[in-house]
Amino acid sequence: MITLYDFPLSGHAHRVRLMLSLLNLDYELVQVDLTRGEQKTPDFLQLNPFGVVPVLVDGDLVLRESTAILTYLARTYGPQWLPIEPVAMAEVQTWLATANKDVVTGPGAARLVTVFNAPLDHAALISKSHELLTTIDKHLVDRQWLALEHPTIADVAAYSYIAHAPEGHVSLDGYPNIRRWITSIEALPGFVGMPRTEVPAAA
C-alpha cells in the first residue's frame, strides 16, 4: 500500500495527490499539520530529515521531493507520463525544472504571502510571476501541453501553483492559453483539485 504524507494547502503535496489520482492508484493519506509544526516532529523527521511534505512511502521505499515522487510514480505505474526516449525525457525534465524554480518562486511564493503570511516582497513576486506567465502563455499558443503532445508529469508539476496563482493576487485574466491549459488538465480523468483559499482582496 502506498502512503502519502500530505498537507492539503501545499502545492507540492497536491502535485502528488493529483498524480496518484490520475493513475487511479489506491493509497493511504496521512495529514501532516504544518501549522502545528508536525513536520518537525521526530517521527516525521525519520521519514524526511528536511521536515517538509510531501513524503511518499511505497513498501520499503521512502521518497521526498514532489518531482522525484512524480518521476517514480510515472515510471513505475504510468510510463506514458514520462517517456524514456531521450529528447522527450529532456523536454519533460526542462519543464520540471521550470516548475520547481520559476513557478515555485513566482506564483507559488506570491501565494505564500497571502495564504501563509510569508514575510516576502509581494509586489516583486507578483511582477516576477507575470513575467513568467507571459512566457508560458506564448509557449502554449499552438500547444495543448507544456512538454509533449500529450500530458506528462511536467503539466502535473506546474499546474498547482499556476492554477492557484490568483490566491497570491496574480491574475490569470491576461493569459488565455494558460487558462485553456488549466481547463485541459482539469478535464483529465481522475483529476482532483487543491482546496481553494479565500484571501483578502489586493490593496
MDTraj code that builds the backbone (N, CA, C; nanometers):
import mdtraj as md
import numpy as np

residues = "MET ILE THR LEU TYR ASP PHE PRO LEU SER GLY HIS ALA HIS ARG VAL ARG LEU MET LEU SER LEU LEU ASN LEU ASP TYR GLU LEU VAL GLN VAL ASP LEU THR ARG GLY GLU GLN LYS THR PRO ASP PHE LEU GLN LEU ASN PRO PHE GLY VAL VAL PRO VAL LEU VAL ASP GLY ASP LEU VAL LEU ARG GLU SER THR ALA ILE LEU THR TYR LEU ALA ARG THR TYR GLY PRO GLN TRP LEU PRO ILE GLU PRO VAL ALA MET ALA GLU VAL GLN THR TRP LEU ALA THR ALA ASN LYS ASP VAL VAL THR GLY PRO GLY ALA ALA ARG LEU VAL THR VAL PHE ASN ALA PRO LEU ASP HIS ALA ALA LEU ILE SER LYS SER HIS GLU LEU LEU THR THR ILE ASP LYS HIS LEU VAL ASP ARG GLN TRP LEU ALA LEU GLU HIS PRO THR ILE ALA ASP VAL ALA ALA TYR SER TYR ILE ALA HIS ALA PRO GLU GLY HIS VAL SER LEU ASP GLY TYR PRO ASN ILE ARG ARG TRP ILE THR SER ILE GLU ALA LEU PRO GLY PHE VAL GLY MET PRO ARG THR GLU VAL PRO ALA ALA ALA".split()
xyz = np.array([
    [0.0833, -0.1195, 0.0000],
    [0.0000, 0.0000, 0.0000],
    [0.0876, 0.1257, 0.0000],
    [0.0537, 0.2194, -0.0844],
    [0.1217, 0.3479, -0.0903],
    [0.0666, 0.4388, 0.0204],
    [0.1546, 0.5116, 0.0865],
    [0.1146, 0.6103, 0.1862],
    [0.1712, 0.7454, 0.1460],
    [0.0866, 0.8473, 0.1510],
    [0.1298, 0.9832, 0.1203],
    [0.1133, 1.0702, 0.2436],
    [0.2220, 1.1332, 0.2857],
    [0.2189, 1.2308, 0.3949],
    [0.1985, 1.3686, 0.3316],
    [0.0921, 1.4352, 0.3733],
    [0.0340, 1.5415, 0.2931],
    [-0.0108, 1.6584, 0.3804],
    [-0.0162, 1.7774, 0.3201],
    [-0.0836, 1.8923, 0.3795],
    [-0.1722, 1.9506, 0.2701],
    [-0.3036, 1.9653, 0.2937],
    [-0.3975, 1.9961, 0.1850],
    [-0.3652, 2.1214, 0.1057],
    [-0.3094, 2.2247, 0.1684],
    [-0.2858, 2.3517, 0.1008],
    [-0.1462, 2.3627, 0.0407],
    [-0.0678, 2.2570, 0.0487],
    [0.0649, 2.2560, -0.0125],
    [0.0539, 2.2195, -0.1598],
    [0.1007, 2.3085, -0.2456],
    [0.1010, 2.2768, -0.3881],
    [0.1942, 2.1625, -0.4220],
    [0.3056, 2.1529, -0.3496],
    [0.3970, 2.0401, -0.3719],
    [0.3276, 1.9077, -0.3402],
    [0.2547, 1.9042, -0.2306],
    [0.1831, 1.7818, -0.1954],
    [0.0684, 1.7556, -0.2929],
    [0.0028, 1.8628, -0.3375],
    [-0.1074, 1.8432, -0.4322],
    [-0.0588, 1.7809, -0.5615],
    [0.0600, 1.8144, -0.6058],
    [0.1149, 1.7514, -0.7258],
    [0.1067, 1.5982, -0.7142],
    [0.1436, 1.5489, -0.5985],
    [0.1481, 1.4039, -0.5798],
    [0.0074, 1.3461, -0.5676],
    [-0.0802, 1.4142, -0.4921],
    [-0.2196, 1.3685, -0.4845],
    [-0.2817, 1.3606, -0.6228],
    [-0.2554, 1.4628, -0.7035],
    [-0.3097, 1.4656, -0.8390],
    [-0.2560, 1.3501, -0.9219],
    [-0.1271, 1.3249, -0.9146],
    [-0.0677, 1.2160, -0.9917],
    [-0.1225, 1.0808, -0.9486],
    [-0.1343, 1.0590, -0.8194],
    [-0.1903, 0.9327, -0.7701],
    [-0.3318, 0.9119, -0.8216],
    [-0.4093, 1.0197, -0.8261],
    [-0.5465, 1.0090, -0.8729],
    [-0.5524, 0.9870, -1.0239],
    [-0.4689, 1.0571, -1.0988],
    [-0.4656, 1.0377, -1.2446],
    [-0.4262, 0.8945, -1.2809],
    [-0.3431, 0.8344, -1.1967],
    [-0.3008, 0.6952, -1.2185],
    [-0.3990, 0.5943, -1.1584],
    [-0.5019, 0.6460, -1.0899],
    [-0.6040, 0.5607, -1.0283],
    [-0.5422, 0.4614, -0.9301],
    [-0.4493, 0.5109, -0.8493],
    [-0.3817, 0.4258, -0.7517],
    [-0.4468, 0.4400, -0.6143],
    [-0.4610, 0.3288, -0.5455],
    [-0.5088, 0.3323, -0.4078],
    [-0.3934, 0.3741, -0.3167],
    [-0.4252, 0.4566, -0.2191],
    [-0.3210, 0.4985, -0.1256],
    [-0.3851, 0.5453, 0.0034],
    [-0.3033, 0.5458, 0.1085],
    [-0.3451, 0.5992, 0.2378],
    [-0.2922, 0.7408, 0.2510],
    [-0.3780, 0.8310, 0.2943],
    [-0.3394, 0.9706, 0.3103],
    [-0.3199, 1.0005, 0.4588],
    [-0.2021, 1.0506, 0.4939],
    [-0.1717, 1.0900, 0.6310],
    [-0.1503, 1.2411, 0.6322],
    [-0.2374, 1.3121, 0.7026],
    [-0.2267, 1.4567, 0.7081],
    [-0.1182, 1.4990, 0.8076],
    [-0.0323, 1.5884, 0.7628],
    [0.0721, 1.6469, 0.8463],
    [0.0360, 1.7944, 0.8633],
    [0.0021, 1.8341, 0.9829],
    [-0.0438, 1.9710, 1.0078],
    [0.0771, 2.0642, 1.0198],
    [0.1061, 2.1326, 0.9107],
    [0.2216, 2.2224, 0.9111],
    [0.2010, 2.3398, 1.0052],
    [0.0770, 2.3784, 1.0268],
    [0.0503, 2.4935, 1.1145],
    [0.0824, 2.4625, 1.2603],
    [0.0883, 2.3348, 1.2938],
    [0.1211, 2.2932, 1.4299],
    [0.2629, 2.2365, 1.4407],
    [0.3373, 2.2449, 1.3315],
    [0.4757, 2.2005, 1.3334],
    [0.4940, 2.0502, 1.3305],
    [0.3929, 1.9763, 1.2843],
    [0.4043, 1.8299, 1.2856],
    [0.5130, 1.7789, 1.1911],
    [0.5527, 1.8623, 1.0950],
    [0.6588, 1.8229, 1.0017],
    [0.7965, 1.8237, 1.0675],
    [0.8041, 1.8776, 1.1896],
    [0.9323, 1.8844, 1.2606],
    [0.9388, 1.7861, 1.3779],
    [0.8394, 1.6995, 1.3899],
    [0.8407, 1.6009, 1.4976],
    [0.9436, 1.4921, 1.4683],
    [0.9955, 1.4257, 1.5707],
    [1.0954, 1.3205, 1.5476],
    [1.0457, 1.2105, 1.4534],
    [0.9198, 1.1711, 1.4669],
    [0.8676, 1.0640, 1.3813],
    [0.8699, 1.1053, 1.2345],
    [0.8270, 1.2286, 1.2070],
    [0.8259, 1.2708, 1.0669],
    [0.9675, 1.2931, 1.0149],
    [1.0551, 1.3448, 1.0979],
    [1.1922, 1.3692, 1.0540],
    [1.2666, 1.2401, 1.0222],
    [1.2202, 1.1282, 1.0769],
    [1.2779, 0.9995, 1.0379],
    [1.2435, 0.9680, 0.8932],
    [1.1272, 1.0143, 0.8479],
    [1.0880, 0.9940, 0.7082],
    [1.1565, 1.0942, 0.6165],
    [1.1609, 1.2194, 0.6597],
    [1.2221, 1.3244, 0.5792],
    [1.2996, 1.4184, 0.6704],
    [1.4298, 1.4049, 0.6764],
    [1.5108, 1.4888, 0.7653],
    [1.5000, 1.6378, 0.7350],
    [1.4499, 1.6731, 0.6161],
    [1.4356, 1.8134, 0.5801],
    [1.3066, 1.8730, 0.6356],
    [1.2179, 1.7889, 0.6868],
    [1.0999, 1.8364, 0.7553],
    [0.9993, 1.9078, 0.6684],
    [0.9740, 1.8550, 0.5485],
    [0.8740, 1.9134, 0.4600],
    [0.7911, 1.8012, 0.3968],
    [0.6692, 1.8369, 0.3556],
    [0.5868, 1.7453, 0.2779],
    [0.6015, 1.7826, 0.1304],
    [0.5737, 1.6854, 0.0415],
    [0.5202, 1.5527, 0.0670],
    [0.6299, 1.4498, 0.0908],
    [0.5868, 1.3379, 0.1489],
    [0.6681, 1.2172, 0.1556],
    [0.5811, 1.1022, 0.1092],
    [0.6353, 1.0183, 0.0244],
    [0.5626, 0.9009, -0.0243],
    [0.6349, 0.7752, 0.0201],
    [0.5580, 0.6817, 0.0733],
    [0.6109, 0.5520, 0.1130],
    [0.5420, 0.4457, 0.0285],
    [0.6208, 0.3640, -0.0387],
    [0.5676, 0.2550, -0.1209],
    [0.6455, 0.1292, -0.0856],
    [0.5866, 0.0476, 0.0016],
    [0.6593, -0.0672, 0.0527],
    [0.7754, -0.0214, 0.1382],
    [0.8955, -0.0636, 0.1018],
    [1.0151, -0.0245, 0.1771],
    [1.0759, 0.1071, 0.1264],
    [1.0195, 0.1591, 0.0198],
    [1.0737, 0.2801, -0.0407],
    [1.0146, 0.4043, 0.0247],
    [1.1013, 0.4983, 0.0627],
    [1.0576, 0.6274, 0.1164],
    [1.1160, 0.7358, 0.0274],
    [1.0291, 0.8208, -0.0284],
    [1.0727, 0.9265, -0.1191],
    [1.0252, 1.0620, -0.0704],
    [1.1118, 1.1615, -0.0785],
    [1.0754, 1.3004, -0.0537],
    [1.0944, 1.3770, -0.1841],
    [1.0443, 1.4992, -0.1880],
    [1.0520, 1.5901, -0.3022],
    [0.9510, 1.5502, -0.4101],
    [0.8634, 1.6449, -0.4390],
    [0.7463, 1.6147, -0.5211],
    [0.7809, 1.5685, -0.6620],
    [0.8756, 1.6325, -0.7291],
    [0.9025, 1.5904, -0.8668],
    [0.9755, 1.4565, -0.8723],
    [1.0554, 1.4256, -0.7703],
    [1.1144, 1.2923, -0.7635],
    [1.0051, 1.1875, -0.7461],
    [0.9056, 1.2207, -0.6653],
    [0.7937, 1.1285, -0.6448],
    [0.7136, 1.1129, -0.7745],
    [0.6895, 1.2237, -0.8443],
    [0.6185, 1.2148, -0.9724],
    [0.6942, 1.1258, -1.0704],
    [0.8264, 1.1420, -1.0740],
    [0.9082, 1.0599, -1.1636],
    [0.8951, 0.9125, -1.1290],
    [0.9030, 0.8819, -1.0020],
    [0.8894, 0.7423, -0.9580],
    [0.7520, 0.6860, -0.9943],
    [0.6479, 0.7607, -0.9646],
    [0.5125, 0.7109, -0.9921],
    [0.4916, 0.6893, -1.1414],
    [0.5403, 0.7825, -1.2221],
    [0.5223, 0.7693, -1.3663],
    [0.5959, 0.6478, -1.4214],
    [0.7204, 0.6329, -1.3858],
    [0.7975, 0.5214, -1.4422],
    [0.7513, 0.3866, -1.3878],
    [0.6939, 0.3854, -1.2676],
    [0.6510, 0.2596, -1.2070],
    [0.5094, 0.2219, -1.2462],
    [0.4202, 0.3212, -1.2520],
    [0.2775, 0.2904, -1.2675],
    [0.2125, 0.3508, -1.3916],
    [0.2796, 0.4439, -1.4584],
    [0.2188, 0.5069, -1.5758],
    [0.3247, 0.5651, -1.6665],
    [0.4043, 0.4804, -1.7342],
    [0.5207, 0.5302, -1.8090],
    [0.4875, 0.6281, -1.9214],
    [0.3607, 0.6336, -1.9635],
    [0.3253, 0.7324, -2.0661],
    [0.3412, 0.8747, -2.0151],
    [0.3424, 0.8915, -1.8837],
    [0.3570, 1.0244, -1.8248],
    [0.5013, 1.0727, -1.8239],
    [0.5969, 0.9820, -1.8486],
    [0.7386, 1.0194, -1.8561],
    [0.8095, 0.9234, -1.9512],
    [0.8050, 0.9523, -2.0809],
    [0.8718, 0.8651, -2.1777],
    [1.0220, 0.8604, -2.1535],
    [1.0849, 0.7496, -2.1948],
    [1.2292, 0.7368, -2.1743],
    [1.3088, 0.7717, -2.2994],
    [1.2411, 0.8009, -2.4097],
    [1.3123, 0.8474, -2.5289],
    [1.3866, 0.9753, -2.4911],
    [1.5149, 0.9879, -2.5257],
    [1.5975, 1.0947, -2.4702],
    [1.5439, 1.2365, -2.4910],
    [1.5002, 1.2697, -2.6111],
    [1.4543, 1.4056, -2.6366],
    [1.3258, 1.4341, -2.5593],
    [1.2344, 1.3381, -2.5606],
    [1.1081, 1.3552, -2.4879],
    [1.1341, 1.3699, -2.3382],
    [1.2218, 1.2866, -2.2846],
    [1.2531, 1.2952, -2.1424],
    [1.3172, 1.4291, -2.1086],
    [1.4047, 1.4768, -2.1958],
    [1.4694, 1.6052, -2.1716],
    [1.3682, 1.7192, -2.1723],
    [1.2709, 1.7137, -2.2622],
    [1.1675, 1.8172, -2.2662],
    [1.0885, 1.8184, -2.1346],
    [1.0540, 1.6998, -2.0861],
    [0.9808, 1.6917, -1.9599],
    [1.0666, 1.7437, -1.8455],
    [1.1923, 1.7042, -1.8419],
    [1.2809, 1.7488, -1.7342],
    [1.3009, 1.9004, -1.7364],
    [1.3033, 1.9586, -1.8553],
    [1.3160, 2.1038, -1.8659],
    [1.2008, 2.1736, -1.7952],
    [1.0795, 2.1220, -1.8174],
    [0.9625, 2.1852, -1.7568],
    [0.9489, 2.1502, -1.6091],
    [1.0013, 2.0358, -1.5687],
    [1.0057, 2.0070, -1.4256],
    [1.0951, 2.1085, -1.3543],
    [1.2070, 2.1434, -1.4171],
    [1.2957, 2.2436, -1.3583],
    [1.2256, 2.3792, -1.3505],
    [1.1524, 2.4146, -1.4543],
    [1.0777, 2.5400, -1.4533],
    [0.9735, 2.5396, -1.3423],
    [0.9041, 2.4266, -1.3269],
    [0.8022, 2.4164, -1.2221],
    [0.8636, 2.4297, -1.0836],
    [0.9800, 2.3709, -1.0633],
    [1.0423, 2.3712, -0.9314],
    [1.1137, 2.5023, -0.8989],
    [1.1535, 2.5754, -1.0013],
    [1.2243, 2.7015, -0.9771],
    [1.1312, 2.8197, -1.0020],
    [1.1033, 2.8482, -1.1261],
    [1.0332, 2.9713, -1.1622],
    [0.8889, 2.9742, -1.1129],
    [0.8188, 2.8620, -1.1243],
    [0.6789, 2.8601, -1.0801],
    [0.6704, 2.8675, -0.9276],
    [0.7543, 2.7928, -0.8603],
    [0.7518, 2.7928, -0.7135],
    [0.7943, 2.9273, -0.6571],
    [0.8959, 2.9884, -0.7163],
    [0.9471, 3.1150, -0.6635],
    [0.8742, 3.2368, -0.7207],
    [0.7787, 3.2128, -0.8106],
    [0.6954, 3.3197, -0.8640],
    [0.5552, 3.3101, -0.8063],
    [0.4612, 3.2497, -0.8807],
    [0.3241, 3.2374, -0.8296],
    [0.3152, 3.1633, -0.6966],
    [0.3987, 3.0612, -0.6803],
    [0.3957, 2.9869, -0.5547],
    [0.4338, 3.0734, -0.4363],
    [0.5368, 3.1548, -0.4538],
    [0.5823, 3.2409, -0.3448],
    [0.4839, 3.3556, -0.3190],
    [0.4240, 3.4086, -0.4250],
    [0.3230, 3.5142, -0.4062],
    [0.2064, 3.4612, -0.3237],
    [0.1702, 3.3364, -0.3466],
    [0.0621, 3.2731, -0.2697],
    [0.1043, 3.2518, -0.1249],
    [0.2317, 3.2271, -0.1000],
    [0.2793, 3.2127, 0.0378],
    [0.2508, 3.3384, 0.1199],
    [0.2608, 3.4532, 0.0552],
    [0.2393, 3.5795, 0.1260],
    [0.0949, 3.5915, 0.1721],
    [0.0005, 3.5629, 0.0825],
    [-0.1408, 3.5861, 0.1147],
    [-0.2033, 3.4722, 0.1936],
    [-0.1600, 3.3495, 0.1683],
    [-0.2212, 3.2334, 0.2346],
    [-0.1512, 3.2011, 0.3659],
    [-0.0189, 3.2175, 0.3710],
    [0.0577, 3.1768, 0.4884],
    [0.1317, 3.2926, 0.5558],
    [0.1056, 3.4150, 0.5110],
    [0.1658, 3.5340, 0.5719],
    [0.3181, 3.5327, 0.5688],
    [0.3753, 3.4804, 0.4622],
    [0.5211, 3.4781, 0.4499],
    [0.5743, 3.6207, 0.4351],
    [0.6832, 3.6538, 0.5047],
    [0.7389, 3.7900, 0.5007],
    [0.8256, 3.8118, 0.3772],
    [0.7622, 3.8188, 0.2607],
    [0.8329, 3.8336, 0.1343],
    [0.7856, 3.9607, 0.0639],
    [0.8611, 4.0032, -0.0351],
    [0.8264, 4.1227, -0.1129],
    [0.7172, 4.0855, -0.2129],
    [0.5928, 4.1085, -0.1731],
    [0.4800, 4.0621, -0.2539],
    [0.4752, 4.1304, -0.3905],
    [0.4967, 4.2590, -0.3949],
    [0.4909, 4.3308, -0.5224],
    [0.5937, 4.2765, -0.6209],
    [0.7154, 4.2492, -0.5717],
    [0.8194, 4.1947, -0.6591],
    [0.7821, 4.0552, -0.7088],
    [0.7215, 3.9768, -0.6215],
    [0.6819, 3.8416, -0.6603],
    [0.5690, 3.8438, -0.7637],
    [0.4764, 3.9359, -0.7492],
    [0.3692, 3.9491, -0.8479],
    [0.4272, 3.9868, -0.9839],
    [0.5196, 4.0811, -0.9847],
    [0.5840, 4.1220, -1.1099],
    [0.6599, 4.0057, -1.1739],
    [0.7352, 3.9336, -1.0913],
    [0.8100, 3.8179, -1.1406],
    [0.7153, 3.7125, -1.1964],
    [0.6024, 3.6926, -1.1306],
    [0.5046, 3.5926, -1.1747],
    [0.4490, 3.6277, -1.3114],
    [0.4194, 3.7549, -1.3331],
    [0.3629, 3.7941, -1.4624],
    [0.4651, 3.7804, -1.5750],
    [0.5913, 3.8043, -1.5470],
    [0.6949, 3.7804, -1.6481],
    [0.6965, 3.6328, -1.6880],
    [0.6900, 3.5459, -1.5883],
    [0.6898, 3.4017, -1.6148],
    [0.5649, 3.3604, -1.6916],
    [0.4498, 3.4050, -1.6465],
    [0.3246, 3.3636, -1.7096],
    [0.3148, 3.4141, -1.8531],
    [0.3715, 3.5307, -1.8806],
    [0.3751, 3.5798, -2.0185],
    [0.4538, 3.4847, -2.1079],
    [0.5670, 3.4378, -2.0584],
    [0.6497, 3.3435, -2.1350],
    [0.5763, 3.2117, -2.1560],
    [0.5144, 3.1599, -2.0514],
    [0.4442, 3.0315, -2.0631],
    [0.3238, 3.0446, -2.1558],
    [0.2522, 3.1565, -2.1472],
    [0.1365, 3.1754, -2.2336],
    [0.1782, 3.1761, -2.3804],
    [0.2898, 3.2398, -2.4124],
    [0.3403, 3.2389, -2.5504],
    [0.3786, 3.0975, -2.5930],
    [0.4387, 3.0232, -2.5025],
    [0.4767, 2.8850, -2.5324],
    [0.3552, 2.8005, -2.5681],
    [0.2428, 2.8297, -2.5060],
    [0.1222, 2.7493, -2.5247],
    [0.0328, 2.7985, -2.6387],
    [0.0787, 2.8945, -2.7156],
    [-0.0041, 2.9492, -2.8241],
    [-0.0540, 2.8397, -2.9166],
    [0.0337, 2.7496, -2.9567],
    [-0.0048, 2.6436, -3.0509],
    [0.0191, 2.5053, -2.9915],
    [0.0110, 2.4959, -2.8587],
    [0.0328, 2.3691, -2.7904],
    [-0.0773, 2.3481, -2.6872],
    [-0.1115, 2.2211, -2.6646],
    [-0.2072, 2.1913, -2.5579],
    [-0.1380, 2.1632, -2.4268],
    [-0.0155, 2.1071, -2.4338],
    [0.0565, 2.0643, -2.3141],
    [0.1944, 2.1271, -2.3119],
    [0.2569, 2.1319, -2.1966],
    [0.3834, 2.2028, -2.1823],
    [0.4992, 2.1382, -2.2566],
    [0.5167, 2.0075, -2.2408],
    [0.6382, 1.9428, -2.2883],
    [0.6189, 1.8657, -2.4184],
    [0.5163, 1.7812, -2.4217],
    [0.4954, 1.6913, -2.5352],
    [0.3550, 1.7088, -2.5915],
    [0.3182, 1.6230, -2.6843],
    [0.1856, 1.6325, -2.7456],
    [0.0788, 1.5614, -2.6640],
    [0.1142, 1.5190, -2.5453],
    [0.0200, 1.4569, -2.4528],
    [0.0593, 1.4981, -2.3118],
    [-0.0294, 1.4836, -2.2152],
    [0.0045, 1.5270, -2.0795],
    [0.1178, 1.4438, -2.0197],
    [0.2017, 1.5104, -1.9439],
    [0.3141, 1.4452, -1.8767],
    [0.3223, 1.4976, -1.7334],
    [0.4178, 1.4442, -1.6605],
    [0.4351, 1.4926, -1.5238],
    [0.4790, 1.6387, -1.5209],
    [0.5262, 1.6926, -1.6324],
    [0.5585, 1.8348, -1.6379],
    [0.4334, 1.9184, -1.6153],
    [0.3232, 1.8784, -1.6773],
    [0.1968, 1.9506, -1.6596],
    [0.1467, 1.9371, -1.5163],
    [0.1598, 1.8186, -1.4603],
    [0.1165, 1.7958, -1.3223],
    [0.1981, 1.8827, -1.2267],
    [0.3278, 1.8904, -1.2488],
    [0.4157, 1.9665, -1.1592],
    [0.3879, 2.1161, -1.1648],
    [0.3553, 2.1666, -1.2831],
    [0.3352, 2.3110, -1.2984],
    [0.1951, 2.3552, -1.2602],
    [0.0982, 2.2647, -1.2661],
    [-0.0423, 2.3023, -1.2530],
    [-0.0770, 2.3701, -1.1205],
    [-0.0417, 2.3108, -1.0093],
    [-0.0976, 2.3517, -0.8799],
    [-0.0759, 2.4995, -0.8506],
    [0.0482, 2.5453, -0.8617],
    [0.0763, 2.6840, -0.8269],
    [0.0316, 2.7820, -0.9345],
    [0.0296, 2.7388, -1.0611],
    [-0.0209, 2.8291, -1.1652],
    [-0.1720, 2.8432, -1.1540],
    [-0.2431, 2.7327, -1.1389],
    [-0.3890, 2.7388, -1.1276],
    [-0.4333, 2.8190, -1.0066],
    [-0.3530, 2.8182, -0.9010],
    [-0.3879, 2.8895, -0.7780],
    [-0.3167, 3.0243, -0.7674],
    [-0.2583, 3.0708, -0.8771],
    [-0.1895, 3.1996, -0.8749],
    [-0.2793, 3.3142, -0.8283],
    [-0.4093, 3.3161, -0.8637],
    [-0.4934, 3.4271, -0.8159],
    [-0.5007, 3.4382, -0.6640],
    [-0.4767, 3.3283, -0.5921],
    [-0.4753, 3.3359, -0.4463],
    [-0.3595, 3.4219, -0.3961],
    [-0.2579, 3.4373, -0.4784],
    [-0.1456, 3.5257, -0.4457],
    [-0.1580, 3.6613, -0.5111],
    [-0.2810, 3.6942, -0.5578],
    [-0.3091, 3.8206, -0.6278],
    [-0.2359, 3.8292, -0.7610],
    [-0.2132, 3.7141, -0.8235],
    [-0.1565, 3.7093, -0.9585],
    [-0.2693, 3.6664, -1.0514],
    [-0.3259, 3.7629, -1.1212],
    [-0.4410, 3.7353, -1.2072],
    [-0.3997, 3.6544, -1.3298],
    [-0.4875, 3.5654, -1.3712],
    [-0.4668, 3.4886, -1.4934],
    [-0.5501, 3.5419, -1.6089],
    [-0.6138, 3.6558, -1.5892],
    [-0.7056, 3.7078, -1.6904],
    [-0.6373, 3.7347, -1.8240],
    [-0.5134, 3.7752, -1.8216],
    [-0.4443, 3.8105, -1.9453],
    [-0.3742, 3.6958, -2.0141],
    [-0.4017, 3.5728, -1.9714],
    [-0.3285, 3.4570, -2.0229],
    [-0.4255, 3.3506, -2.0740],
    [-0.4850, 3.3725, -2.1919],
    [-0.5863, 3.2790, -2.2419],
    [-0.5335, 3.1392, -2.2682],
    [-0.4086, 3.1278, -2.3100],
    [-0.3535, 2.9950, -2.3390],
    [-0.3268, 2.9167, -2.2110],
    [-0.2845, 2.9861, -2.1067],
    [-0.2673, 2.9197, -1.9772],
    [-0.4024, 2.8739, -1.9238],
    [-0.5036, 2.9580, -1.9359],
    [-0.6364, 2.9188, -1.8872],
    [-0.6892, 2.7977, -1.9648],
    [-0.6609, 2.7922, -2.0932],
    [-0.7008, 2.6753, -2.1729],
    [-0.6265, 2.5511, -2.1266],
    [-0.4984, 2.5660, -2.0991],
    [-0.4169, 2.4538, -2.0487],
    [-0.4700, 2.4046, -1.9141],
    [-0.5044, 2.4973, -1.8261],
    [-0.5624, 2.4596, -1.6968],
    [-0.6912, 2.3800, -1.7179],
    [-0.7756, 2.4262, -1.8081],
    [-0.9004, 2.3552, -1.8375],
    [-0.8728, 2.2152, -1.8887],
    [-0.7701, 2.1998, -1.9712],
    [-0.7347, 2.0669, -2.0242],
    [-0.6925, 1.9724, -1.9129],
    [-0.6130, 2.0227, -1.8183],
    [-0.5712, 1.9384, -1.7058],
    [-0.6915, 1.9000, -1.6207],
    [-0.7774, 1.9963, -1.5937],
    [-0.8925, 1.9696, -1.5073],
    [-0.9944, 1.8777, -1.5728],
    [-0.9829, 1.8581, -1.7047],
    [-1.0714, 1.7657, -1.7760],
    [-1.0168, 1.6232, -1.7821],
    [-0.8936, 1.6025, -1.7338],
    [-0.8346, 1.4686, -1.7386],
    [-0.9094, 1.3741, -1.6443],
    [-0.9326, 1.2501, -1.6872],
    [-0.9963, 1.1527, -1.5969],
    [-0.9140, 1.1342, -1.4699],
    [-0.9798, 1.1459, -1.3571],
    [-0.9105, 1.1295, -1.2298],
    [-0.8618, 1.2598, -1.1700],
    [-0.8836, 1.3715, -1.2373],
    [-0.8369, 1.4986, -1.1817],
    [-0.8966, 1.5240, -1.0438],
    [-0.8123, 1.5704, -0.9521],
    [-0.8575, 1.6196, -0.8215],
    [-0.7910, 1.7540, -0.7968],
    [-0.8672, 1.8482, -0.7467],
    [-0.8141, 1.9817, -0.7253],
    [-0.7541, 2.0000, -0.5879],
    [-0.6878, 2.1134, -0.5703],
    [-0.6381, 2.1545, -0.4399],
    [-0.7407, 2.2503, -0.3820],
    [-0.7671, 2.2449, -0.2514],
    [-0.8661, 2.3349, -0.1933],
    [-0.8346, 2.4805, -0.2240],
    [-0.9381, 2.5551, -0.2565],
    [-0.9229, 2.6998, -0.2805],
    [-0.9195, 2.7719, -0.1470],
    [-0.8413, 2.8764, -0.1408],
    [-0.8290, 2.9546, -0.0189],
    [-0.8788, 3.0959, -0.0443],
    [-0.9672, 3.1417, 0.0419],
    [-1.0145, 3.2792, 0.0326],
    [-0.9088, 3.3721, 0.0925],
    [-0.8661, 3.4684, 0.0144],
    [-0.7666, 3.5628, 0.0632],
    [-0.8213, 3.7041, 0.0475],
    [-0.7729, 3.7966, 0.1297],
    [-0.8195, 3.9345, 0.1180],
    [-0.7888, 3.9912, -0.0197],
    [-0.8731, 4.0802, -0.0668],
    [-0.8512, 4.1424, -0.1955],
    [-0.7230, 4.2251, -0.1929],
    [-0.6633, 4.2416, -0.3098],
    [-0.5415, 4.3211, -0.3192],
    [-0.5720, 4.4661, -0.2811],
    [-0.4760, 4.5266, -0.2144],
    [-0.4934, 4.6652, -0.1718],
    [-0.4911, 4.7599, -0.2913],
])
top = md.Topology()
chain = top.add_chain()
for i, resn in enumerate(residues, 1):
    res = top.add_residue(resn, chain, resSeq=i)
    for name in ("N", "CA", "C"):
        top.add_atom(name, md.element.get_by_symbol(name[0]), res)
traj = md.Trajectory(xyz[None], top)
